[in-house]
Each structure stands twice: as structure tokens, then as C-alpha cells.
Amino acid sequence: MAKEFRITLRNAGKIAPDSIDDYLREGGYQALKKARGMDRGKLIDEIEGTGKLRGRGGAGFNTGFKWKAAYETPSDVKYIVCNSDEGEPGTFKDRTIIENDPHTLIEGILIAAYAVGAQECYIYVRGEYTHCIELLRKAVQDAEAKKLTGGVQIHVVGGAGSYVCGEETTLLTSLEGYRGEPRLKPPFPTVAGYLGKPTVVNNVETFATVPVIVDKGAEWFSGIGAKEYPGTKLFSLSGDVKHKGVYELPTDAKLSELINELGGGVTEGHRIKAVQLGGGSCGFLTPDQLDVNLDFESARAIGASLGSGAVLVLDETHNMAEFARGTAHFFAHESCGKCAPCREGTSRLEEIMDDICAGGDLEKDVALIDKLGTLMADSCFCPLGQGASNPIRSAWKLFPEDFKSANAAGKKEA
Ligand SMILES: Cc1cc2nc3c(=O)[nH]c(=O)nc-3n(C[C@H](O)[C@H](O)[C@H](O)COP(=O)(O)O)c2cc1C
């Protein structure tokens, strides 16, 4: 694809994912060898300062900064945990990496383990991704057989089937065998993570990008894309576009290029109504906003978020109140129930959206959503509840007519 720039997905389609020999033939595990010959502090500096690699899981935190915190925390035991839970609605890019090139992920994890001094690693994989779990287990066995792991153990664990288990502290709690509920931060996982020990938690895409940075150099990497969010990013493009799929783009590419050029544009005979960028808890963009650059700062400047890189295109046939109602149902279903504002708030949001679509008092209902959303943003324990009202409020703000028509239709039916 002309606009694509493949770094993380460099081997996709070129190698058999279950063949370590194919990966080795393409220069695989050379970066690990190079990293192990480097001073640990220097390696972390490369990732942090020069490469400015930022997490690709949603929050965009500086990866090397995290590694440094774990490296500098004194402890006899340290862990690396790879977040492969991928529960964010509309996100399927981590799965694409694993299905095409599991060894690049293993290599990135082993480089991180060397950097911080960890002897044990976990890959927490979304439970439904059974094929990924099999591929990763084979990849680990093959890397061990070729004596590439250097005694570092990598465990592949199936996830617990809950959206909130993708949140890093919840993931660690789940990995420890408890019910998936978030923990208070600080202490951050880099200080007290898995079993209370310093732990680096990074996303699949983040780890999978590390071998290329080590191989080609951090300066090369930071010369690609946006200055403050360099490199490439994988986007999961879905909804009403001609060519749905995962695309890897330099971070100075535009959202319109992704949708119109790589995605082939909106489905024949339709027009774009809204685009949800970043995932299920993000607001909507309108067609006049699609020239935004695909880096964190540019998205933030227009009040959006890059999140996990989910891009959901919706055409004019969608009623956004009905869509928001579906979102409210999702959050009510996924709330872990640990804190009252989220447990009660997400259920109330769902009830209010049901009421709107059943012909209830629209004015009263939207005022309640606003009040409840603000309260939840201020008082929920973790970002799941804090952001649950975002898409609902955004849909109301941008498409009030849809709420009115869904409400009128509900009245007619009642
Ligand atoms: C509700 C919720 C779900 C999340 N789900 C995921 C996920 O599936 N995968 C992921 O990598 N990060 C997810 N995150 C973000 C993680 O908490 C964390 O920021 C990330 O794993 C850190 O890795 P990174 O720095 O490499 O991005 C989620 C966060 C929240 C609040």
C-alpha cells in the first residue's frame, strides 16, 4: 500500500508466523544480540530519550521512562508483562502483529527483560484469541530450543474475558489469580507491580516495535513521523469503509489519508457521518475534522484521542442516539463493580439511554447524563467509569437531531 510504512509489521506476509527459521532469515533476534552487548542504562536512554518511543496501548506514556523506573527500583525479582488483552472496541491490531510475526514480540520482550534485569515475563492474551495463544506458545518453545531466551522465562496466559482486565493494574490483579479489579496508583507497577515487584507493563505493539529501534538505531526511528510521537502507528480501520483492516502509518499521516486512500473511502453510495477515533470511550469526529494528523498531540489539539488506534467509520444511516445506547450497554456490562460511581453510574447511563429511545423526557434525560457524566469523571476509581459518558455526551452534542428522532420514534411506539 503506497501510504503504508511498515516497521512493526515489516515481516507480515513475508514469513510463516510459526517458523522461527523464517524470522531468523529476515534478521530476527539480531537486535536482541546487539542489545545484550549494550550497557543497560545506554539501551534505556536510546529508547527513552533518542527514540522517544511512546506506549501504543492507549495512554502514550514514554516507554523508556517506564523501563528506567523499573531498572532503578532495587529488587531481587523484576517482571515484564505484555498487555495483549485487546478488549478495546474496534481494536484488532495486536492480534494482527501476533498472527503475522509472533517472534518480533518475543524479541521485544526479551530486550526489555535484559534492559530492566527481569528473569520472568508474562504475555496476557485476550482469552478469545486462542490462535494467538497457540502461536505464541510455539514461538516461545522455538526460541528456547534455539537458546535465544538466555534463561529468561516467558509464560503465555489466557485473559479473563473482561474489558477492564486490559487496564494495567487490573491485568496484574487478574494475573495474580484474583478477580479483575483495578488498584490504586501510585504505587505504579514499575515500583510495585506483579506480586508487589517492579514490573514493566507494555502493549504488544510497543514491544514489537523495539527490535527495529535497536536494530536501525533510535535516531533513525525518531526521524520518522511526528516529532513528539515518532515512528509509526498501527490503526484498526472498521465500520462503513470499503477496505477494513490494519494499516501501519508514519505518525505524520492524516486520518483522511487512512480512511480515503488506504480504506478506499466510505461504502459506495454513502457519506461519512462520524468517525470514532481511539476506541469505545472516545468522542466522535465530524467529516470536517478528518485532516487531523495521526499523532497524540494533534489529536488532543482538536479534543480527540488517538487511544489504541481504533478508527470506526459511521455513515449517515446510523442514528447516533441508538449507537450511544449500545455504548452505554457495553460500559454497564463491563463495569467491574469495585467502585459505586462506576457500578451504579454505568447502569444509570444505560437506563437513561433506554428511556430516551423509548420516548421518555428527553430534556430531563440529557441534563441527567451531563450531571452524572461529570460526577463519574470526578469520582470513578479507574478510567473505565471516568470516560464512560464521553461518547454519549459527544453524540448528543454533535447529533441532537438523532436523539430527537429516536425519542420521537420511541414515543410513537409506546
Ligand atoms: C479500561 C481500560 C482498558 C485497557 N485495555 C488495554 C488493552 O487491551 N491493551 C493495552 O495495551 N492497554 C490497555 N489499556 C491501557 C493500559 O492500562 C496501559 O496503559 C498499557 O498497557 C501500557 O502499555 P503501553 O505504555 O505500551 O501503551 C487499557 C486501559 C483502560 C483504562
The ligand as an SDF file (V2000), in Angstrom:
LIG
                    3D

 31 33  0  0  0  0  0  0  0  0999 V2000
  -10.4410    0.1390   30.6160 C   0  0  0  0  0  0  0  0  0  0  0  0
   -9.0670    0.0630   30.0310 C   0  0  0  0  0  0  0  0  0  0  0  0
   -8.7470   -0.9490   29.1340 C   0  0  0  0  0  0  0  0  0  0  0  0
   -7.4600   -1.0360   28.5960 C   0  0  0  0  0  0  0  0  0  0  0  0
   -7.2010   -2.0400   27.7130 N   0  0  0  0  0  0  0  0  0  0  0  0
   -5.9440   -2.1540   27.2010 C   0  0  0  0  0  0  0  0  0  0  0  0
   -5.6200   -3.2210   26.3110 C   0  0  0  0  0  0  0  0  0  0  0  0
   -6.4560   -4.0600   25.9790 O   0  0  0  0  0  0  0  0  0  0  0  0
   -4.3440   -3.2920   25.8400 N   0  0  0  0  0  0  0  0  0  0  0  0
   -3.3660   -2.3820   26.2130 C   0  0  0  0  0  0  0  0  0  0  0  0
   -2.2260   -2.4970   25.7850 O   0  0  0  0  0  0  0  0  0  0  0  0
   -3.6590   -1.3520   27.0300 N   0  0  0  0  0  0  0  0  0  0  0  0
   -4.9020   -1.2300   27.5510 C   0  0  0  0  0  0  0  0  0  0  0  0
   -5.1720   -0.2220   28.4310 N   0  0  0  0  0  0  0  0  0  0  0  0
   -4.0530    0.6920   28.8060 C   0  0  0  0  0  0  0  0  0  0  0  0
   -3.1820    0.0630   29.9160 C   0  0  0  0  0  0  0  0  0  0  0  0
   -3.7310    0.4300   31.1790 O   0  0  0  0  0  0  0  0  0  0  0  0
   -1.7370    0.5820   29.8590 C   0  0  0  0  0  0  0  0  0  0  0  0
   -1.7280    1.9660   29.7240 O   0  0  0  0  0  0  0  0  0  0  0  0
   -0.9210   -0.0430   28.7170 C   0  0  0  0  0  0  0  0  0  0  0  0
   -0.9620   -1.4450   28.7360 O   0  0  0  0  0  0  0  0  0  0  0  0
    0.5370    0.3830   28.8590 C   0  0  0  0  0  0  0  0  0  0  0  0
    1.2810   -0.0590   27.7500 O   0  0  0  0  0  0  0  0  0  0  0  0
    1.9550    0.9900   26.7390 P   0  0  0  0  0  0  0  0  0  0  0  0
    2.6290    2.0310   27.5680 O   0  0  0  0  0  0  0  0  0  0  0  0
    2.8970    0.1700   25.9460 O   0  0  0  0  0  0  0  0  0  0  0  0
    0.8470    1.5760   25.9250 O   0  0  0  0  0  0  0  0  0  0  0  0
   -6.4620   -0.0920   28.9770 C   0  0  0  0  0  0  0  0  0  0  0  0
   -6.7940    0.9340   29.8640 C   0  0  0  0  0  0  0  0  0  0  0  0
   -8.0710    1.0210   30.3810 C   0  0  0  0  0  0  0  0  0  0  0  0
   -8.3770    2.1300   31.3310 C   0  0  0  0  0  0  0  0  0  0  0  0
  1  2  1  0
  2  3  1  0
  2 30  2  0
  3  4  2  0
  4  5  1  0
  4 28  1  0
  5  6  2  0
  6  7  1  0
  6 13  1  0
  7  8  2  0
  7  9  1  0
  9 10  1  0
 10 11  2  0
 10 12  1  0
 12 13  2  0
 13 14  1  0
 14 15  1  0
 14 28  1  0
 15 16  1  0
 16 17  1  0
 16 18  1  0
 18 19  1  0
 18 20  1  0
 20 21  1  0
 20 22  1  0
 22 23  1  0
 23 24  1  0
 24 25  2  0
 24 26  1  0
 24 27  1  0
 28 29  2  0
 29 30  1  0
 30 31  1  0
M  END
$$$$
